[in-house]
């Protein structure tokens, strides 16, 4: 009997869970994570006896998860109960109206016609078509590539088709040429924040995120945590072992390749291959040992993606009916991102995102609501300590902004607050940055490391590596890491 290769997966985020589920069909897999449960950035907190999704809340790109589950010998629908959303998000501005975007482009265009005029509705149709074309141009040769480069991309797509993805224009400037209504520029510019970037610095290529949402957003029974639990269940079914509340102190390297990991308690776990599902900044900083430092190199002058301040709690709301996803925009978008990326401070006039989790389809609406409230913040959690006074000021600003948009939100008891300090503790060497490096400039996406590191047998997965942040992208990176590891086993 041939002995199965031994794989250690460090981190049980989306990338690590996907890699473990796939690899465990052929290998002996051990997943090690310092957290209490699987999920990584996908997490729930308990407030007043209620479980509240307090990480990613928007589920898109179902096809990516279908690919992962299929590669692990399972079907997504057998593990996850999904319901498509008709309303993608509800948006509000201070004294400037409200606008819903729908799963149907035609419905959204008609809502925009009422909100901002027929010309802007036509502009939105053109925008939706262009964002779809961008996605179709880049999905197969870039998003699904193991480690894309510009020469490789040019070999798969014509220079003209790549220029049509507007890599040298900022998202904000492209939106300014498309829409006259600044509210629509603001609404669609927000897609840059899905990558932790500023729309004033991110390439216009990121408008493809609009198509990702337009192609479908789902509510999951049990919340986003259900997808983490499902991937863990598939891995366990395939024979993977999961060790939580364990910390890896060092990735051991012998003869130029990985040989195992050493835990904080001193135990050594041997491994033929290792998948690291953490921010590459942790490797580059030496947090997992000096030998592993050379696994990935961060570009000089790299800018971290943004962090966040979040409030998870039970709340009542009056003045507007919540949908599941709600956005309350600031009046000065440029000042908001200048504060985060240039002044290294939370914005005085923040845009607020609220996920009202009892407004999901199939969920009984109740009062108070389970809510996650989020505002943008700088990734400075390793160099600045947020005081109680600062946190209170940020909460006051958040509630004031929602109130200016016509909603009176009142927490029942004290919400659970997470600042860049806590995010940095959960995800070391990031400062609390939630998306790896900031996607600023046309070359940023090519600067993310691919799944093969510079150390033989060490593979990378997660939102800080290619193809980028977000639960589906991280899952795709885990699938790519698993495939790379299996291909290398085949070659040896």
N, C-alpha and C positions, 0 to 999 in steps of 0.2 A: 504493500500500500504506500503510495506517494504521500509524504508529509505535506500538509497544506501550509502555504507561506503564512508567516505571522505579521499582522498589520496592527500598528497602534495608530489610532486617530486621536489627536489632541484637540479637544473642543467639540461640544455637541450642539453647535449652531447649525443653521440650514446646510452649509457646505459639508460639515463633518458628518451630519446625519445622513445626507444623501450618499456620500462616499462610503460610509459604513454599510448602508443597506445594500448597495451594489456589490461591494467587495466581499461581503460575507457569504455570497453565493459560492466563492472559490477559495476564500482565505479564512484563517482564524483571526477574527477582528476583535480588538479591545478598544473601546471608546473611553477616554478619560476626560473628565470635566470637573472643574472646581465648584460648579453650581449645584443646586439641589435637584435640578431636573433638566431634561433636554430642552433646547430652544435657543440658547445664546441670547441674541437681541430680541428674539421672539419670547416674551415673558409675560407672566400674569402676576399681579399683586393682589393680596386680599385686603379689602377695606370694608369694615362693618359686616364681615361675613360674606361679602360678595367678591367674586373673582373678576378682575378687570384686566383686559388686554392692555399692556403698557409698553409695548414695543411697536413693531410694524403692525398696521391694522388694515392695510389695503391689499387684498389678494387678487393678483392679476397673473397673466401668462400661465393659465392652467395647463397648456400644452407642455410647458417646461417640466412641471411636476408629473404629468402623465409619462413623459420620457424617463424620468428618474424612477418612478414606480415600475414601469415596464422593464427597465434594465435590472431592477431588483427582483423581477419575477412576480410582480403584483399589479393590481389595478387601483388607481386612485379612488374610484368610486366605492370600492369595497371597504375603504378605511375612513373616508372623509365625506361628510354630508354638506353639499355645496348648493347655494341658491344664488342665481344671478340677480344683480341689482338693476332696477330700472333707472333710478337716479344715481348717477356716479358721485355727485357731490352737490351740496347746497352752498351758495356763496352770498356774502353780504358785505356791504360797505357802509361807512358812517353817512347817514342821510343821503345815500345814493342808490338805494334799491337792492333787490335780491335777484339772484339768477341761479336756476338749476341747470346742470349739464346732465344729459341723458345718455343711456346706452345707444340710442338711435341718433345718428348724425342729423337726420331730418327733424327729429323732435328738438334737439339742441338748437338747430338753426332757427326754428320757429320761435323758440324761447328767446333767442338773441334778437330776432326781428322785433319782438314786442319790447324787449329791454333796451335795444340800442339802434334799431332801424334795419330796414331790409338790406341796405348796402353792407352793413357789418355781418348780417346773416350770410350773404353770399361770400364775403371774405372768409367767414368761418368754414364754409364748405370747401373753399380752395385750400385753406389751412389743413383741414382734415385729410384732404386728398394728398397734399404734399407730405404730411407726417407719415401717412401710410406708405407712400413711395420710398421715403427715407428708411423706414423700418425694413421694407422688403429688399432694398438695396444692400443693407448692412447686416441683416440677420444671419444669413448663412455664412458669408465670408468673414464676418467680424465677430458678432456676438457668439456664434457657435464654434468659432475657431479656438484651438487650444491656446495659442499665443500669437495673436495677429501682429503683423508689421505692415508698414506702408507698401513696401515692394510686393509682399504677398497679396495685399488687398488690390493693388494695381494689376496683378496677374489674374484676378478673378472678376474685376469690374473695370469698366472703361474710365479714364480720367474724367470724362464729361459727366458720367453718372455719379461719380464721387463728388465732383464740384457741386452738383445739384443738392448734395446734403448740407451745403453751406458751412463747411468746417471753419472758414476764416472769418465768419461774421458772428457776433454775439447773439444770443437768443433774444435779448432785449431789442437790439437794433433791427433784427429781422421782424419781430412782432410790430415794431414801430412803423415798418414799411407796409405791413399787412393790415393793421387795424388803426382806426382813428380814435376809437374810444379807449382812453387810458385804463379803464376798468378791465377791459378785455385783455389788454397787454399785461396787466397785473395778474389776472386769473391764469392765463396761459404761460406766463413767465414763471409761475410757481412750480412748473414741472422741473425746473432746474434744481429745486430743493429736494426732489426725490433722490438726487445724487449728492446731496449735501453741498450744492454749489450756489453761487449767486447768478441770477439771470443776466446780470450786467457784465459778467466775465466768462460764463459758460458758452460753448459754441452753440450755434443755432441748430446743430445736429440733434441736440437734446429735445427738439420738438417731436422726435419720434416717440418720446414717452407718452405724448398725448394719444398716439395711436394704440400704444400698449393698453392704456385705460379704455379707449374707445372700443377695443376688441373684447372687453369684458372685465367686469369687477364682480367678485362673488363675496357673499357672506358665508362664513363657515360655522356650522353648529358647534358650539364649544369654543368659538373664537380661533384666533391664529394659532393658539397653543395646540389645537387639534392636529395641525399639519406636522408639528414637531413630534407629537405623540404617535402619529401614524407612521412616520419614518422610523421612529424607534421600534415600533411594533413589528414592522417589516424586517428590520435588522435583527431583532431577537428571533423572529421566525426563521431567519436564515442562519442563526447560530451566533450572532454577535453578542459580546458581553459589554455591559455598560457599568462604569465605575464613577459614581458621582461623589462630590465633596472630596475629591483627590486633586492635588496640584502637581503638575509636571514642572520640576525645577530645571531640568537639563535634557537637551537632546544629545545623545552620545554619538560620536562619529569615530569610526575606526577604519583605517586604510582608505580614507577618502569617501566612505559611504556610511550611512546611518547604521547603528547596531542596536539601538534601544533607547529607552528614556529612564531617567532617574526621578522618582517622586520625592516630594518634600519630606516624607518620613524616612527616606533612605532606600526604599525598595527600588530595585532595578527591574524593568520590564523589557525583555529582549524583543527585537523587531527586525524583520527583513526589510520592511518598508514603513514609512511614517507619513501620515497626512496631517499637516498642521492647519487647523481651522481656527486661526486667530489673526489679528491684524499683523501684517508683515513688519510694522514698526517695532513690534515686540521682539521679533527675531533680529532685526537690524540693530536694535539697542543692546543686544546681549542678554535680554531677560531670560532666555532659555539656554544660556551658556555661551562661552566664547567661541566654541567650535561651530555653533549654529549661526553665529553672527553673519557669516559670509553667504548664507543661503539666499538672501535677498538684499539688494542695495536700493535705497531710496534716492531718487534724483535730488541733486543739490537745489536748495531753495524751495523745496517742496512745501506747499501750503496744505494744511489740514482741512478736511471738510468741516462743516459746521457741526456743532453739538446741539443740545436742546435742554430746556427746562420743562419738565412734565409734572402734571398734577393728576393723580388717579384717585377718584373718589365718587361719592354718591352726591347728587345735586338735583335741585329743582330748577326749572327754567320757565320763564314766561316771556311773551312778546313775539315768539316765533316757534313754529313747530320744527323740531329737529328732524333731520334725516339721519342716516347712519354716519355720513361724512359731511362735516360742516366747516366752512372756512370764513373767518372774519378778518377782512383786509385792513392793513394800516393805510393811512393817508399819504405817507411818504415812503414808498418802497425803496428808493435809492438810499435814503437815510438809514433804513433798517439794515440793509446789507453792508453799508459802510460801517455801521456800528459793530457788526459781527466780525467782518473780515479785516477792517482797517483799524478800528479803535479798540478792538479786543474787549468788548463789553456787550451785555444784553441790550437790545434796542429799547429806547424809551417809548416808542410807539409800535408795538409788535403786531405782526399778523398772528392770529390765533387759529389753530386747528383743534376741533373738538370731534372726537369719535363718540357718538352716543350709542352705546352698544346694545341698549334695549330697543333701539329703533331698527335693528336688523330684521329682514324678513323672517317670519316664523318665530320671532321672539315676542313674548307678551310684553307690551309696553307697560311700563310701571313708573311710579314716582316714589322716591327720587330715581333719576336715571343713573346708570353706571356710565361714567364719562372718563375719557382720557383727554386732557387739555394740554396742548403743546405750543411752545414758542421757540423761535430760533435763538441760539446762543453760540458764543465762540467756543472753540475747543481749547479752553485754557484751564481745564480741571487739574492739571499737574503743576500749574504755576500760580494759581489764584484760588483762595479758599472762599467760597460763598458763605457769607455770614447770615445769621437768621434775619437780620435787618434787610439785607439785599434780597433774600428769598421772599420776604414779605412785600418788599417794593415791587418785585417782579410779578407776584400774584396780584397785587393791586392794579398794576398796569394791564395785566391780562384780563381781569374782570372788567376794568374800565373800558377796554377796547371792545369787548363783547357787548357791553352796555351801550356804547356809542353806536353799535350796529343794531340796536333795538332789542337786545335780549338781556334779561336780568337773570344771571346765573348765581345760585346760592348753594354752597357746599353744606351738606349735612355732616357736621363734625369736621375733623381735620383731614384733608386729603393727604395721600402719600406723595411726597415731593422728591423728584430726582433731578439733580443738577449735574453739570459737567464733572464735578468732583466724584460723584457716585459712578457715573459712566466710565470715568478713567479707572476707577478701582475695579469695575467689572471687566473692562477691556484695556489692559495695561498698555502703556506707552502711546496712547492715543490722545491724551488730554481730554478725552470724552468725545472726540470726533467719531461720528457714527457711520461714516461712509468711506473710510480710507482717505486717500488724498483727494483734494478738491478737483473736480472736473473743470478746470479753468484753462482755456486755450485749446487749440486744435490738437496739440500733441499729447494732452494729458491722458487720454484713453490708451495710447500706445506705451505710456510709461508705467502702467500697472504691470506687475510681474505676471507671467503665465503660471500654469499649474506645476510645471517642472522647475524646481529650485536649482541653485548652483551646486547643491550637494546631492550626490547620487543617492537615490532611494528616499529623498525627502520631497514631498509634493505639497502644494499650497492650495487652500480652498477658503472661500469666504468673500465678504464684500470688499476687502481691500485689494483683491487680485482680480484678474480678468475673469468674467466680463464686467464686473462692477457690483455696486451695492443693490440692496433690495432682496427680499426673500427668494424670488424666482431666479435672479441672477446668481445669488450665492449657491442655490441648489444646483444650477447648471455648472458652476465651478467645481462643486463636489463630484458631479457626474464626470466631468472632464478629468479630474484628478484620478478617479477610480479607473477610468479607461486608460489613462497614461500608465498607471501602475501595472495594470493587467497586460498592457502591450509590452512593457519592459520585462515582465515575468516571461512572456512568450519569447522574447529575444534572448533570454538567458537560459 
